[in-house]
Every structure is written in structure tokens, then in C-alpha cells.
Amino acid sequence: MNLKRLVTIPRRAARYEVLAFWRSRPIRRDTVFYEAFAGSGVLDNPEAIFRELLAAGDLAHLRHVWVVNDPDPEHPARVEFRGDDRVTFVRRGTVEYYRALATSGYLVNNATFPPEFGKRPGQVYLNTWHGTPLKTMGYDMPNGGLEAGNTLRNFVSADFLLSQNSFMTEQMYGRAYKLDGHFRGAIVEEGYPRVDRQSVSARERADVVRRLEARGATIGDRSIVLYAPTWKGTTFNDPSDDVEALGRDVARLQHLVGPEHVVLLKTHQIVERFSRDDPALRSVLVPNDLPTNVVLGLAGSLVTDYSSIFFDFLATGRPIAFYTPDKDDYAANRGTYFGDDDLPGVVSGDLDVIARALVAPGELPDAERHAAVRDAWQKRFASDAIDDSSRRVVDIVFRAKREGYRVLDLSRSERTSILIHLGALWSNGITSSALNLLEAIPSDRFDVSVVFNRTRSEQLRVNQARIAPTVRQFPRDGGMNGSKVLTLRRRLHDRRGRAVAHRESALQEQLWDDEWTRVFGDSTFDHVIDFSGYSPFWATLLLHAPGARTAMWLHNDLVSEVNRVVNGKRRMRFSMPAVFAHYDQYDSLVAVSRSLAEINRRRLVEYTGRPLEVGYARNLLDPARDAERAAVDLLDVPFPVTAADREEGLDRPPVVPAWARELADKGDSIWFVTVGRFSEEKNQARLLRAFARVHAEDARTRLLLIGHGALRSELEAQVDELGLADVAHVVGPLENPLPAVRASDCFVLSSLYEGQPMVLLEAAALDLPIVSVEFESVRDALPAGSIHVVAQEDDALADGMRAFLRGEVPPAHLDEAAYNVEALGEFFRATGIAAPSPAAGESDR
């Protein structure tokens, strides 16, 4: 363990202990807790709501806590409210912060609370967000399922989501974050309170000008051109390139618009930290602690790129221009909801054009079209702008008034909701079958969500990207919020296989209920499925899904799994019995074949004390994707990158491996292939011994072992010991092994035990002959007669391979479409989910 980790672990544990303590304290129902842009200041919609509350006589009893990270006692907000004992300030991440987060009756945020946040019963959470989106959001972003995880978690925890307009409600909340039919709170579509701040009095204008001129700006009576680009960098820690480019752009734009205008710069909060001390920017920079909408109220014109700020500015009727020198890159890497011709202003990557649009718009080509588009946007987004949004939002949230207000319900849905736990998304048969199931469940009848632990694993990234786009994703970040004493007790119970631990006391029950809320907010599901089936933590947590019917998957001969040795250790010796102990609390136990259901029903009595009812549902395939993957030319497959390749900065090997070149142009050679984890139960050692005997008789034969795992080095050593270095190849992991399987001649399986191996389904779909050793569930892994089955012996496996060479093992065949229909029907029957009619399923595929 490195030094950094030694420091981080106790610090993190202390943070959770502090939070756990305050979460045990009573909620202060008269306290409002505000956070804007992770503590950047008293800003945005929360600021406007805060000021409305301060001025409301009937709400004078409320106390207000603001997150302001700047500790300077002369910070403007601290100075302004120094004499008001109703207002206090905390810094993010401090003890005071966690106290306020855990005990305040009202929570108001324009972005997201950190991963450790979980709303407590009795708290009211208003998320105001910070703008109508022009750039894509949520699942519309590249890799949105992962990137949007904490935002989605905050949204489904909220009692109220604030929406500036119907486009934001429908496009961002409803579709981009997949809240349609799922969100249990209310959408408040009453405009943005922060826009109220754009009505600036003469006194306010004088104060803002004074503050800006104190930083070096020269404003006087000049018209303000506000340049407000969004942040487009790749790292929060060093956006220095952005700062340098901004300096050049501001200077150039100031030169072009002339001395009667003054260009001010409003940056993203991240960039402002790095810009405030830059000599070239200090005099023109609008500081974070100055409310943006007040500055918008003073501005004569706005220049932006992809920022949502222009939606606010529409209400003023003043000129807007879009400076987009990087629009092609931005469109490719992020994307926007509107094209250039759709926007309410000139769009150009040329600052000369942008300047003319501000000072002489009538001289530009298409001036009339630009004016017409601007008028259309004015009508669509600003014609019904509400001047008193702050009061309306306070009425709804703090005075419980709804009549006459636009308070919308997105929860109504005719679809059955399903949550599926996917495990760690390792590249294995469980993950493949889960992803295929997600693709097969018809989304017009079912609202499907998945959950998995978010890690830095490359395998997770690759497989997460394969999740069907109709599926909502909950990547779990962070840890449980309860006391570490309770957590330790929970782990000891897991080690002893005690399933009742999470119900044995109010504290333990609350620990798990709180974790459900932390991960899923107020989400509810009709059905909850632990498709992984290997984790005591998830086996427990999913039982805390309120009102759901539950199902647990059994992918293997699980008693044999208890004794499986990995790197010399029985790693599942305690974890699997802890899972078994929960089985009688699940509504359905589902094995992946009929024979495997009987195996587990019979053998698990050793742990459960009585036979449990076990149903079955076979794994599904994804015929379209499998065909596409198998059709890839073998020489174009992404092969593993070595450490030496990475040092050279390569993302793929400089040459195709020799075995792949030989297999692609195999001549009269005959290739046996297997795919599976390099671990004890797969028994590739037996396959190597059997192959050595076959190869001694027929020099044309070759063997390909594709996989990854702890026994790789042992298998490679065995290849050398048997003198097979030129004809037997241990390779992988391969992101796409199907081209290698397709190019081979016969698939061989040597496992000691299996569930329903996905590799057999995929080999049969490729019409490969299959030879397998005998294990209890092999007989119904495929339709009868598809597999040439031999005894669990080296000689028998060698004889099976010889039988193939003699032409006695015909190709297996699988009608994938018909098979999937049967398997999906088994899924619905085994879980108790009402199956859709065939027409309903077909209409969405």
C-alpha cells in the first residue's frame, strides 16, 4: 500500500464518521442549506431564492447556511451579511459542511452534492440546476451513463427540480437524464429566479461598476460586451491553455468593437480560479462572487459559444453572438441540441464577424434571417418570461402552494420498471449474458435501469459502453454513510454467513435503507434483480428496494465455487455462503439452465438447511452484434497492448501477433480453440495435455487458448514444458475474440464445472463443431446433439479431438432468433414479470 493511500484511507474514514454522527442528529426543519457551483459563492438561482426568503416576513424564522469556500472575512457575501444572525457560512468538506448537509431541513443546490450525500427522511431537496442546455447533457453526452452518474443520483433524490422552460423539462430532464416515467418528485417550470436579478436598479449598477473598476476595469458610460464562453478543457487542475487563449480573444475583441464598448470576461467557475491573477485578464474578469445575472442586466450585448447563459439573456432583447472557432471539434466530442442556423444570433469562428454582429448587425449577410430567428427564439423562450420567479418558487417549495403554478409530474408510466445489478462488468460470460438481456428486453413495455460499482477498470469502461442506450444507469460511487463500527459489524456478519444481520436492529436496517437512498434517491422499481449473484453487499442492499419483487441469479454450480482456488486462496470461502444466507429472502432464485437449477437446489441444502425452489432462464445472445463482431477481419482485431507498447505511447500493438497471422492464413493447419478465464475450474491444463497427445499424431493441429486470469503464467510454462511453443498459444484478453473463434475449426471446453457457458452459445452460432468434457449442466447447454461430450479425463478429451479430425463431430447449429424468444420467455416466467405480447416486443426491435 502506497503512502498516499495510507493517508487517504483514515482521512476518508474520519469524514464518514463525522457524517454518520450528524446524520444521527435531529433535522433542523427551519434551516436552509445552499450550495452553488460547489461553493463558489452566493450565486445563481440559489442566491435569488435566498434573497426572496430573507425578504419574506412570513418566513423570517428560517436560518440560512451558505457554502462559500473562500475563507476571506472580507469576501463580499460575508461582509454583506455580517450583521444578520440568520445567515452563516461553511466551507465545503468541513465538519460544519457535513453537519449542515445532514441536518438542514431544506437543501438547495444548482449543481450536485458530493457522492457521500444521501437525503434523509424529512429533508426537502430543491435542485435548481444552472441553465437550459445548448450543449448535450446526460446520456446525450459521450459516455453519458458514467459521466452523468452523480447528477442523475442528485436528480432522483430531489423533491423539486427547477426548469427554466418546457424545452429544458422535456429535453434535459425527461430524455437526456431519462427521468420520464421515473422521477418521483415535481418539476417546477416557473422560470429561473436568477433572471429576476437582471432587473438592475441604478444603485445596483453603480455598485457593480464600482466593484469591477476596483479590479482595474474602465467602464464609465461605455456599453458592456460580456464575453461568456463555457469551459471546454479536459482537466480541472490546469486549464492554462484556456486562460492564455481567452486573453488573446478578449484583447482582439476589444480592439474590434472600439472604445465606446468595454469587453468583460465571465469564465466558467473552474477557469476563474486560474484567471483571477493573470495580468492580462484581471482588469476585465467578472469575479465568481459577482452574480452573473446582475452583470447580464448591465450588458449591452453578449458573446458566448455553447453556454446556457444566452437563454437568460434572451429576455433582454439585446444582441447575442456565438463565437465558435472550435465548433467541429466540439460537435464531435460533445455536441449541441441546436445547429448553427437555429441559434438566435450570428455564429462564427471569426472574431471580425462577431464584432460586426454587435456593432453593425445590419451590414452582415443574412441580417434579416438572423433577426427572424432571434424573434422566433424570443417568442419561444422569453415571451412568457416570469418576472417574479423567485416568489413563485418560494411559494411552491416553502409555502406548499401549487394551485395556479406549473408543477409537473414525470412519474406516470405504463411500463414495468426493472432494476438489474450487473456486478463488476468484468469481461466474462455473466457480463455478456447481462448485456444481451438488456438488448432483448423491449423498451416500449419495460423501463430498465442497471446498477454497478464505478471503478477505473478498462474492462468496465468497455462493457459499460455496450449497455443498451434505452437503459438508465446508476454507477455507484463512494461508500456507506453509517458509522464504521456498524460497517465492521456488517462485514463480520457476512464472514459468518448471517443473512439476518441487516434486519437484526434498527441501526443496521437504517444503515442499509440509507445506502439504498444514497444510491437510488427516491427511485422505486417493480422488480429488482441481482444478475451477478456473487456479492453479499449487493445481495443485502437489493433487499431494501421498497416494494419490489426480487430475484437472484445463480450462474454456476455455486457450492463448487465456494471451494474454487484463485492464486492459492479460496477467495469465495466466506462470500458465497454469505450470499446463500440471503436466498430465502428473495422471491425468485434463477439458474441459467434446467440442469443447473437442479444441481443448485440439491447441493445448496448443505448451506440453506432445506431445498429451495430454483427456476431457470437460459442466457441470451445478441445475434446482430455477434454477427457484426464475428465479421471483423482477424488481422483488424484490437489485440492487447503490452507494457512496452504503452511506454512508446501506442494504443495498439505495432505488429499483428504471429499466431493471428498464422491463423488468418492457416493453409492445411487445423485449429482447436477455447475461450475462458485462466483459472482452476476451466482446467485448460487438461486441454493442453490432451492436445499434446493429438499433436504428436497430427502435426497439422494447433491450439488457441483465449482468456485472462491468474493461471496464465502457469499455462505458458506448461506449453513450454510440453514442447508446444510453436503450436499452442495462450493469448488475451481479446476485446473481441469472435473472429479468432470463427477462423478456427473446432471449439473445445475442458471445464470441471460450468453454468450455461456463453462461449458454447457463441460457438454454436458460428456453426463450429464442439467437443466438451462431461459436467452436470453440459447436456442442456445447447439443443440435444449439438455437443460431442466426453469424460472428464485427459485421454477422453484427446479422443474427442481425434473424433473431430476423423470427421465424426458435425458442426453445431443454433437458431439464435428462435432460441432468444424461448430464453426471454424463461426470463419473464422465472422472475414473475408479466411478459409482453410478441407484437409489443417486436415493435421496438
PyMOL commands that set and color helices and strands:
alter all, ss='L'
color gray80, all
select helices_A, chain A and resi 3-23+44-55+57-59+76-80+95-103+138-140+144-147+149-157+166-176+193-196+202-214+240-257+269-275+292-298+309-316+327-333+340-342+351-359+361-363+367-382+389-398+429-440+458-464+484-496+499-503+506-520+536-544+558-562+575-580+583-585+594-603+605-608+623-630+634-636+643-647+658-664+680-682+684-697+712-721+738-743+758-765+794-805+816-831+838-843
alter helices_A, ss='H'
color red, helices_A
select strands_A, chain A and resi 28-35+63-67+87-90+104-109+124-127+160-162+186-188+223-228+261-265+301-304+320-323+346-348+407-408+416-421+446-453+472-476+527-530+549-554+588-591+615-616+670-675+701-706+728-731+746-749+770-773+788-790
alter strands_A, ss='S'
color yellow, strands_A
deselect
rebuild
show_as cartoon
